[in-house]
């Protein structure tokens, strides 16, 4: 009898040192210093709702933001952080999902 433990099928493919990976959800960069930095169409991250969104307009320090297929809401500019590439991809995916849902509703209504 052998005293060696049995090898598993995937043991040869496991790297000896862990591969460094980029973070899946990077933290938003920084808060805005003034409402003048925020422009319509900018992707931002709302800390209160913990969601990325797009700026509709800014008025007196209050910012109206919206998500794809969502109702707009207002928040103070100090509660917003600048959006990252991850947040842009997340909003694009939500917009694509909403478009697919709308296509499904139209096809179901026309049948």
Residue pairs with C-beta under 8 A, 6 or more apart in sequence:
24 86
25 86
26 84
26 86
28 45
28 81
28 82
28 83
28 84
28 87
29 81
29 82
29 84
30 81
30 82
31 78
31 80
31 81
32 38
32 77
32 78
32 80
32 81
32 82
34 77
35 58
35 60
35 61
35 63
35 77
38 44
38 55
38 58
38 63
38 77
38 80
39 55
39 58
40 55
40 56
40 57
40 58
41 54
41 55
42 54
42 55
42 82
42 83
43 52
43 53
43 54
43 55
43 83
43 87
43 88
43 91
44 52
44 53
44 54
44 55
44 63
44 65
44 80
44 81
44 82
44 83
44 87
45 51
45 52
45 53
45 80
45 81
45 82
45 83
45 84
45 87
46 52
46 53
46 65
46 75
46 79
46 80
47 79
47 80
47 81
48 75
48 79
49 73
49 75
51 67
52 67
52 83
52 87
52 88
52 90
52 91
53 65
53 66
53 67
53 70
53 91
54 65
54 66
54 67
54 91
55 63
55 64
55 65
56 64
56 65
56 66
56 72
57 63
57 64
58 64
58 77
61 76
61 77
62 74
62 75
62 76
62 77
63 74
63 75
63 76
63 77
63 80
64 72
64 73
64 74
65 72
65 73
65 74
65 75
65 80
66 72
66 73
67 91
67 94
68 91
68 94
68 95
68 97
68 98
69 94
69 95
69 98
69 101
